[in-house]
């Protein structure tokens, strides 16, 4: 059921974003307006366009929001992977979409300052704060593997002097 909804939402969003869809909707509104004198601009005549546009708008909001949510999540995953893959990138940027508004504003302010510095010909500087540790850095800092307990038991103790 979910895959069917995803396909339907994606197709609907693609169709809704086409120029021909806009022209068709504009055509419907023009036809409705032209028929006003025929129906003497009655309440029923007004109700037809109001009801139709309300229903379509209501349903489209959910379909397009679903498509945007999936696109946004996919984009975040791709960006996180790129940040992870670039050795000089600051790993703190991975998953920042989950930070609070205040935390995001602080990071954005720092990034914008760095951008202004670069545009002014100054060297790029890192973002303030402690950089995040990368998995390979953590692994490299670990001591070499210790001797397993089973091997320690089978070894002969060295002779005491």
C-alpha positions in Angstrom: 0.0 0.0 0.0 2.8 2.4 0.9 4.7 1.9 -2.4 1.4 2.5 -4.3 0.9 5.7 -2.4 4.5 6.8 -3.0 4.1 6.2 -6.8 0.8 8.0 -6.8 2.1 11.0 -4.8 5.2 11.3 -7.0 3.3 11.1 -10.2 0.7 13.6 -9.0 3.5 16.0 -7.9 5.2 15.7 -11.3 1.9 16.3 -13.1 1.0 19.2 -10.8 4.3 20.9 -11.5 3.9 20.9 -15.3 3.0 24.1 -17.2 0.2 22.3 -19.0 -1.4 21.5 -15.7 -1.4 25.2 -14.8 -2.8 26.1 -18.2 -5.6 23.5 -17.8 -6.6 24.8 -14.4 -6.5 28.3 -15.7 -8.8 27.2 -18.5 -11.2 25.7 -16.0 -11.3 29.0 -14.1 -11.9 31.0 -17.3 -14.7 28.6 -18.4 -16.3 29.0 -15.0 -16.0 32.8 -15.1 -17.5 32.9 -18.7 -20.5 30.7 -17.6 -21.3 33.2 -14.8 -23.8 35.2 -16.8 -25.4 32.0 -18.1 -26.0 30.8 -14.5 -26.8 34.4 -13.4 -23.8 34.3 -11.0 -25.9 32.1 -8.7 -24.8 30.7 -5.4 -24.6 27.2 -7.0 -22.4 28.6 -9.7 -20.0 30.0 -7.0 -20.3 26.8 -4.9 -19.1 24.7 -7.8 -15.7 26.4 -8.1 -15.3 26.9 -4.4 -15.9 23.2 -3.6 -13.8 21.9 -6.5 -10.8 24.1 -5.7 -11.0 23.3 -2.0 -11.1 19.6 -2.5 -8.3 19.6 -5.0 -6.1 21.9 -2.8 -6.8 19.8 0.3 -5.7 16.6 -1.3 -2.7 18.1 -3.2 -1.3 19.5 0.1 -0.8 16.0 1.4 0.5 14.5 -1.8 3.0 17.2 -2.4 4.1 17.3 1.2 4.7 13.5 1.1 6.9 14.0 -2.0 8.8 16.9 -0.5 9.4 15.0 2.8 10.9 12.0 0.9 13.0 14.3 -1.4 14.2 16.2 1.6 15.2 13.1 3.5 17.0 11.7 0.5 18.9 14.9 0.0 19.9 15.0 3.7 21.2 11.4 3.5 23.2 12.3 0.4 24.6 15.4 1.9 25.5 13.5 5.1 27.3 10.9 3.1 29.3 13.6 1.2 30.3 15.3 4.4 31.4 11.9 5.8 33.3 11.1 2.6 35.3 14.4 2.4 38.2 14.1 4.8 38.5 17.8 5.5 34.8 18.4 6.0 33.5 19.1 9.4 31.6 15.9 10.6 29.5 18.1 12.9 27.3 18.9 9.8 26.1 15.3 9.6 22.5 15.2 10.9 22.3 18.9 11.7 18.7 18.9 10.4 17.8 17.4 13.8 19.2 20.4 15.8 17.1 23.0 17.3 16.4 26.3 15.5 18.8 28.1 17.8 21.6 25.6 17.2 21.0 25.8 13.4 21.0 29.6 13.5 24.4 29.6 15.3 25.9 27.3 12.8 24.4 29.3 9.9 25.9 32.5 11.3 29.3 31.0 11.5 29.1 29.6 7.9 28.0 32.9 6.6 30.9 34.7 8.3 33.2 32.2 6.7 31.6 32.8 3.4 32.1 36.6 3.7 35.7 36.0 4.7 36.3 33.8 1.6 34.6 36.4 -0.7 36.9 39.1 0.8 39.9 37.1 -0.1 40.7 35.8 3.4 41.4 32.2 4.0 38.5 29.9 5.1 38.4 29.2 8.8 36.8 26.3 10.6 33.5 26.7 12.4 33.8 27.6 16.1 33.5 24.7 18.6 35.0 21.3 19.0 35.0 19.4 15.7 33.2 16.1 15.6 35.3 12.9 15.7 35.2 10.7 12.6 34.9 6.9 13.0 38.3 6.3 11.3 39.9 8.9 13.7 38.5 7.1 16.7 39.7 3.8 15.4 43.2 5.2 14.8 43.4 6.5 18.3 42.5 3.2 19.9 45.4 1.1 21.3 46.4 -1.9 19.2 44.4 -5.0 20.0 45.2 -6.5 23.4 46.2 -10.2 23.7 43.0 -12.3 24.1 42.5 -13.8 27.5 42.7 -17.4 26.1 46.2 -16.7 24.7 47.3 -15.1 28.0 46.4 -18.3 29.9 48.3 -20.6 27.6 51.5 -18.6 27.6 54.2 -19.5 30.0 55.0 -16.8 32.5 58.4 -15.4 32.2 60.9 -16.5 34.7 61.3 -14.1 37.7 64.8 -12.8 38.2 
